[in-house]
Amino acid sequence: MTQDTSQKSAFVTGASKGIGLAVARALIADGYAVTVTSRHEQEVGAAAQELGHGTRGVVCDVRDPAAVQREVEAHVAAFGTLDVLFVNAGVGHFANIADLSIEQWQQVIDTNLSGAFYTIKAAIPALKQRGGYIFTLSSLAGKNPFAGGAAYNASKFGLNGLSEVVNLDLRQYDIKTTQIMPGSVATHFNGHIPNEADAWKIQPEDIAQLTVDLLHMPARTLPSKVEVRPSRPDQKK
């Protein structure tokens, strides 16, 4: 049976909540078939059920290159194409470098940087088929170091460099790459529970709208790096 490749598809990592979930929701509204991933089976299953529209929810730890390869291939087998890759999975451990454990360092670097590399590398053959778009969810911490941010800063500085090289290496195949660098976002990152006090922050839906807007840019134009900040800082500080 010949697969229907008329519908575009997207693969979104770290998408059981927060930015990843909001991006998946926006892509579905824009006509994409979507796979969402998470390390947590119950959470990603609930996310896929909420999203509906045939969304695939799969357990995938981006630190495992074989698992990433397997799930990207399964996505292409299910949908016939891969048009958008949104690299979002990330963790953070924050401590004075004297107190930061080796295990914490490895978890952050392996997830935020190596995991991004594994995901992008696995997606390249499918993206080359008819061009596509890679988004890497970085952070303003990728250009602004702060005390206690050794692992997180290093991972995001590295992700920005990786994203720029990916763009240079792949644009000849009509594959665009944009690194999105938000400031304060109201998400569940690092155990935070979004609440009314986060109203001043960027909302996950804002990043989702930005993503779709970028997808609708003219093919000749590439905003390769987008810094996003709250319009006004927290007035209580």
C-alpha positions in Angstrom: 0.0 0.0 0.0 1.4 3.4 -1.0 1.7 5.8 1.9 -0.1 9.2 1.7 2.7 11.8 2.0 0.6 14.8 1.3 0.2 15.6 5.0 3.3 17.0 6.6 4.5 15.6 9.9 6.5 16.7 12.9 8.6 15.0 15.6 8.7 16.9 19.0 10.9 15.8 21.9 10.1 16.5 25.5 6.5 17.1 24.7 4.4 15.8 27.5 3.9 19.3 28.9 5.1 22.9 28.6 6.7 24.2 25.5 6.8 20.8 23.7 3.2 20.1 24.3 2.2 23.6 23.2 4.2 23.3 20.0 2.7 20.0 19.2 -0.8 21.4 19.7 0.0 24.4 17.4 1.5 22.1 14.7 -1.6 19.9 14.7 -3.8 23.0 14.3 -1.6 23.9 11.3 -2.2 20.5 9.7 0.7 18.4 10.8 0.7 14.8 12.0 2.8 14.7 15.1 4.8 12.3 17.3 5.5 13.5 20.8 8.1 12.0 23.1 8.9 11.9 26.8 10.9 9.7 29.2 7.6 9.1 31.1 5.1 6.7 29.7 2.1 7.8 31.6 2.7 11.5 30.8 3.3 11.1 27.1 0.4 8.8 26.8 -1.9 11.4 28.4 -0.4 14.1 26.2 -1.1 12.1 23.0 -4.6 11.3 24.1 -5.3 15.0 24.8 -3.8 16.1 21.4 -5.8 13.5 19.5 -5.8 13.6 15.7 -3.8 10.4 15.5 -0.9 11.8 17.5 1.7 9.2 18.4 3.0 9.3 22.0 6.2 7.4 22.5 8.6 6.8 25.4 12.1 7.9 24.3 15.1 9.0 26.3 17.1 11.3 24.0 20.3 10.3 25.9 20.0 6.9 24.1 20.9 7.2 20.4 19.5 3.8 19.5 16.2 4.7 21.1 16.1 8.0 19.2 17.0 6.3 15.9 14.3 3.7 16.4 11.5 6.2 17.2 12.4 8.5 14.3 12.3 5.6 11.9 9.0 4.5 13.4 7.6 8.0 12.9 8.6 7.9 9.2 7.1 4.4 8.9 3.8 5.7 10.4 3.5 9.0 8.5 5.7 8.5 5.4 7.5 11.8 5.9 9.3 13.9 8.4 9.1 17.7 7.8 9.6 19.4 11.1 11.9 18.4 14.0 11.5 20.3 17.2 14.3 19.5 19.6 13.0 20.4 23.0 13.9 17.8 25.6 16.0 19.3 28.4 16.9 19.2 32.1 18.6 21.5 34.5 20.8 21.1 37.6 21.9 24.4 39.2 24.7 24.6 41.8 28.0 26.1 42.5 30.5 24.2 40.4 32.2 23.0 43.6 28.9 21.3 44.6 27.7 20.2 41.2 28.1 16.4 41.0 29.6 14.6 38.0 26.3 12.7 37.6 24.4 16.0 37.4 26.8 17.4 34.9 26.5 14.3 32.7 22.7 14.3 32.8 22.5 17.9 31.7 25.1 17.6 28.9 23.8 14.2 27.8 20.2 15.4 27.5 20.5 19.0 26.4 23.5 18.7 24.0 24.2 15.1 23.1 20.5 14.3 23.0 20.0 17.1 20.5 22.8 15.7 18.3 21.4 12.2 18.4 17.9 13.5 17.5 19.1 15.7 14.7 21.4 13.0 13.2 18.6 10.4 13.3 16.2 12.8 11.4 18.6 13.9 8.7 17.9 11.1 6.1 14.1 11.7 6.3 14.5 15.5 6.2 16.6 15.3 3.1 13.8 13.6 1.2 12.0 16.9 0.5 13.5 19.5 2.8 12.3 20.5 6.2 12.8 22.5 9.3 14.8 21.8 12.5 14.1 23.9 15.6 16.4 23.7 18.6 14.9 25.0 21.9 17.9 26.8 23.5 17.8 29.6 26.0 19.2 33.0 26.7 21.4 31.0 29.0 23.2 30.0 25.9 24.8 33.4 25.7 24.5 34.8 29.2 26.4 32.8 31.9 25.2 33.0 35.5 26.5 31.7 38.8 25.4 28.2 39.5 24.8 27.5 35.8 27.9 25.5 34.9 26.2 22.5 33.4 23.1 24.3 32.0 25.1 27.2 30.5 27.6 24.8 28.9 24.8 22.7 27.4 23.0 25.7 25.9 26.2 27.4 24.7 27.0 24.1 23.0 23.5 23.7 21.6 23.7 27.1 20.0 27.0 26.2 18.3 25.7 22.9 17.2 22.6 24.6 15.7 24.7 27.0 13.7 26.8 24.2 12.3 23.7 22.1 11.5 22.4 25.1 9.5 25.6 25.4 7.5 25.8 21.7 6.9 22.2 21.1 5.9 20.9 24.2 4.2 22.0 22.9 0.8 19.3 20.2 1.2 16.6 22.9 1.8 16.6 22.1 5.5 16.2 25.2 7.6 17.5 25.4 11.2 16.4 27.9 13.8 17.6 28.1 17.4 14.9 29.6 19.6 16.4 31.3 22.7 13.7 32.2 25.3 14.2 34.0 28.6 11.8 33.3 31.4 9.0 30.9 30.4 6.1 29.7 32.5 6.8 26.0 32.3 7.2 22.9 34.5 11.0 23.1 34.0 13.1 21.9 37.0 10.0 21.0 39.0 8.3 24.4 38.8 4.5 24.5 38.8 3.2 27.3 36.6 0.8 29.7 38.5 -0.7 33.1 38.4 2.6 34.7 39.5 4.1 33.6 36.1 1.7 35.8 34.1 4.5 38.2 33.2 6.6 35.4 31.7 6.6 34.1 28.2 3.9 31.4 27.9 4.5 28.1 26.1 1.8 29.1 23.6 3.9 32.1 22.6 6.8 29.9 21.6 4.3 27.6 19.8 3.0 30.6 17.8 6.5 31.7 17.0 7.3 28.2 15.7 4.3 28.2 13.3 5.0 31.7 12.2 8.6 30.7 11.3 7.3 27.8 9.3 5.2 30.2 7.2 8.2 32.5 6.4 9.0 32.7 2.7 11.3 29.8 1.6 14.0 32.2 0.7 14.3 33.6 4.2 15.7 32.1 7.4 15.6 33.7 10.8 18.4 31.4 12.1 18.5 32.7 15.7 15.5 34.1 17.6 15.9 35.6 21.1 12.7 35.9 23.0 12.2 37.9 26.2 9.2 38.9 28.4 8.1 42.3 27.2 8.4 43.6 30.8 10.3 42.1 33.8 8.7 40.8 36.9 7.4 44.0 38.6 7.6 42.4 42.1 11.4 42.2 41.9 
